Amino acid sequence: MEAPEKGVPLSTKLSKHGQNGVIQPLLTDLYQITMAYAYWKSQKYEDTAVFDLFFRRNPFRGEFTIFAGLEECIKFLEHFHYTTDDIEYLRTILPPTTEEEFFEFLHNLTAKDVIVYAVDEGSVVFPRVPIIRLEGPLPVVQLLETTLLNLVNYASLVATNAARFRLAAGQDKQLLEFGLRRAQGPDGGLSASRYCYIGGFDGTSNVLAGKLFDIPVKGTHAHAFVTSYEKLDDVHERTMTAKDGSKTVDFVSLCEQKLEELSKVLGFPIDQVHMGELAAFVSYARAFPTGFLALLDTYDVMKSGVHNFCAVCLALHDLGYRPVGVRLDSGDLAYLSLLLRERFKKVAEKFNLDWFGKLTIVASNDIDEDTIHSLNQQGHSIDAYGIGTHLVTCKKQPALGCVYKLVEINGLARIKLSQDVEKVTTPGKKVAYRLFGSDGNALLDLMTQSEEEPPKVKERVLCRHPFVESKRAYVIPAYVECLHKLYWKDGQVQQPLPKMKEIKERALASLNKLRPDHKRALNPTPYKVSVSDQLYNFMHDLWLDNAPIGELS
Amino acid sequence: MEAPEKGVPLSTKLSKHGQNGVIQPLLTDLYQITMAYAYWKSQKYEDTAVFDLFFRRNPFRGEFTIFAGLEECIKFLEHFHYTTDDIEYLRTILPPTTEEEFFEFLHNLTAKDVIVYAVDEGSVVFPRVPIIRLEGPLPVVQLLETTLLNLVNYASLVATNAARFRLAAGQDKQLLEFGLRRAQGPDGGLSASRYCYIGGFDGTSNVLAGKLFDIPVKGTHAHAFVTSYEKLDDVHERTMTAKDGSKTVDFVSLCEQKLEELSKVLGFPIDQVHMGELAAFVSYARAFPTGFLALLDTYDVMKSGVHNFCAVCLALHDLGYRPVGVRLDSGDLAYLSLLLRERFKKVAEKFNLDWFGKLTIVASNDIDEDTIHSLNQQGHSIDAYGIGTHLVTCKKQPALGCVYKLVEINGLARIKLSQDVEKVTTPGKKVAYRLFGSDGNALLDLMTQSEEEPPKVKERVLCRHPFVESKRAYVIPAYVECLHKLYWKDGQVQQPLPKMKEIKERALASLNKLRPDHKRALNPTPYKVSVSDQLYNFMHDLWLDNAPIGELS
């Protein structure tokens, strides 16, 4: 997608990138509509409210989160409108006492009077800091809640999960998302592919996601492909032409010869090699001579799969083609990958084919983040991971608890108290900054009241823990980034919305500015989110004002 | 949806019920397409294959699964077709060596030569038994794999989860799905609402799901609604008319009077009662006089919420309206519900209003299946549960491992061996039956080869454990149900597809025929899935034929 100019409506440009086309405003909880009616009935519809969208804890026992889903949110705002059909349906579920004028009011609603500040999509974000701040007519801003939460929650969760897999695997490995069959239905699968790519994956198996979001699509063959061949005669077309067109040979016979040759050179018995598997590999290589990557574990990896694979590779080489590698989908992945690498190197040496030792090994059996850490500890020779269930379902923690809280109404701050301090909201309209040290790393995030002066470079700023009075420190930032940017005003998009690839790059850059101890898998150091002295005092005064009489709170 | 006549295409009738409209065949893994090309290249495209779709283990450490997603699968088959646009995209991701005729072949593919047998949607199903059996041209049936798995996996998982919540709560409680904000994106939320309803929920908060699938929609108000009111003056419209139209009163003042009256009668201090909360309740009651249900825990349930609620109820009663009840979203739900019930009974007695003691108490704070069992043990007075995150994300086990395995090709059975016995497939085309005892309960499921005679009522049939030779028994069924029905043939739907409500009723009826010990939450008894003697022998002979030489397997 091209970045639109400031103020240019996105409708046409975004339409191709929406998963479902436009997200309907009825995709919400009924209570948003009933509340809107109650506001309307007591003439509170012109009240101006500020809501913060944020989460309280990083997922996966980690200390960071990647924010994703903003483009879909902005698109939702752009198209926010109840159709006549929607209104007709609402008439059937609201009580008959509901006044007709309310339906007219709903029918005329748009998001044009809403002002949205947000953190850039792909940024690393932390608990309590508003990711999106919305300001506008109370009923309208309230009506947006569920849909925005839906669009941000899973997107950010799965992008964060993907980023964690990337941190575990390292930048030099290929990571492929294979989760479509285990996702929450068709669109769950599309969301997964889209946001895993942003979080650091290189590609997906999901063809439609590739088409819609321009993500590289990857895939080879399944066990069923191998078992569908029983013998070499099942390959009905035997010939193959060399890459340079110089010759056409009986490829089936050539592969058989190579297998015999290998058997002699390496000294393995040929009677345990499955001929159906060889037929499948031959057939696959004929179809994809420049992209031959074979699944080795339908029968026995080291007694059958690897022999058939190497035979087909040597035959392809004779015709001028370079094979790609293998995939393992079961067994001891660390051990098997090392055995395979050893074998590939041996073939490389015996046949004087340097590239043979460097063939790609893909692993794909129910891999989670911990598996990758464990493989790294054991030592392995895997080049790429295909990851499905654990990635897309976020099995380790399948929900990010984003919330949407009222923080101001008609210019008056609101605080939501709770016996659980973690659940007390930060009142009023706020702006967040990220303060960086001279080494380029992020030091902390600082929330201020919206009218405060921004913290300045090379000037000390008092940063306070939001709840613990004694926890405070002066910080002198080498660089200050304002996290909140104006994204939506006057019914128009106010920032260029970047391409998926740019969001992906931002996620990587944003993570790179985070100290390694915040990112480590085990017991990471919490990143500090602080408040300004002014916000601290404001918050605690308001807290005291609202404390129930006769109670310590 | 009306049940169509046999053989009538469903396109128009289904369109309204599809979540996304038509599910595109590109919603698949790339390897399905690369395999199709390899089959095409080696002229295997006319081979006839049989695939079984099944799972290996019940989810949630349970011993049953509810099958859901069939209607979406059938609809997908009906519309299965690669558009010109799809083909153009595939051209960009397949290697340039891919032959042009293959794209033509793909472009002309439909599912008309595929025959589908399936278990009825909503039925209880068990591991290893094919839920869907597909027969047809190898590349076509292979191409359907990922999409069918995607459509069945989450649908069945979440329907099963819903059924477990229903078993925990009992039939007399109301269960409401509130999970939209935590689902996997927009369509994940729709799938959740749809299949939770099938699994036993009474309604959803998701308005669009209500509209698309005709599910009852429920909801009241949020904490933000309460905090948006600070004082009684925030209610700009004060009047309210009696139900019978006989009088119009200052409703705000009436509620204030009732609060004072209650304070005197019950003896509680009024200075701890939050007037903003009272304003919110007044406002909500004005909007929904016949559906007044208030969220009590924004401030203090027993010091503020319950007093304001009771005051508004008494005022509504004066005007001839009957309030509905309360919602609790935090705290000790069992304890608070009992306190509330006690209070409601006291008010009922003091004001001689019998219905007051029976007001509905809804609980909704991060509830999972175990919470409900724990509440039952503690004793509580909750009438309805609103359940979100744990239900829709299936946090306890966020994926059902449905697989799609080749079991026959060109009339020859295929077996997939594995060192893990659980992963060995049951070869060949099979039919499954459910055998019932004279008490009406299901005894076991029996798989037979497709050409075998069905088991007969009141005749003994030998049922064997699929792997353990010594485990076998003669069973004399009082009733036999064939689980596999023809659903798709000659490009036409072959069974009436029931309405959602009928599927829901089937799920309940199917579960009711399962012995309680299979359904209990802790250590349920496994339900037996057996094979006929003929299938047992066939399977083990084939296993032996395929065993690697020189190994015990």
Interface residues (C-beta under 8 A of the other chain):
Chain A: Q19 N20 I23 Q24 L26 L27 T28 D29 L30 Y31 Q32 I33 T34 M35 Y37 A38 Y39 W40 K41 S42 Q43 K44 D47 A49 F51 D86 Y89 L90 I93 P95 T97 L138 Q142 E145 T146 T147 L149 N150 L151 N153 Y154 A155 V158 F178 L180 R181 R182 A183 Q184 G185 P186 D187 G188 G189 L190 S191 A192 S205 N206 V207 L208 G210 K211 V217 K218 G219 T220 H221 A222 H223 A224 F225 T227 S228 E230 D234 V235 H236 E237 D271 Q272 S283 Y284 R286 A287 F288 P289 T290 G291 T298 Y299 D300 K303 S304 S330 T389 V392 T393 C394 K395 P398 A399 L400 G401 C402 Y404 K405 L406 I409 L412 R414 K416 L417 S418 P548 I549 G550
Chain B: Q19 N20 I23 Q24 L26 L27 T28 D29 L30 Y31 Q32 I33 T34 M35 Y37 A38 Y39 W40 K41 S42 Q43 K44 D47 A49 F51 D86 Y89 L90 I93 P95 T97 L138 Q142 E145 T146 T147 L149 N150 L151 N153 Y154 A155 V158 F178 L180 R181 R182 A183 Q184 G185 P186 D187 G188 G189 L190 S191 A192 S205 N206 V207 L208 G210 K211 V217 K218 G219 T220 H221 A222 H223 A224 F225 T227 S228 E230 D234 V235 H236 E237 D271 Q272 S283 Y284 R286 A287 F288 P289 T290 G291 T298 Y299 D300 K303 S304 S330 T389 V392 T393 C394 K395 P398 A399 G401 C402 Y404 K405 L406 I409 L412 R414 K416 L417 S418 P548 I549 G550
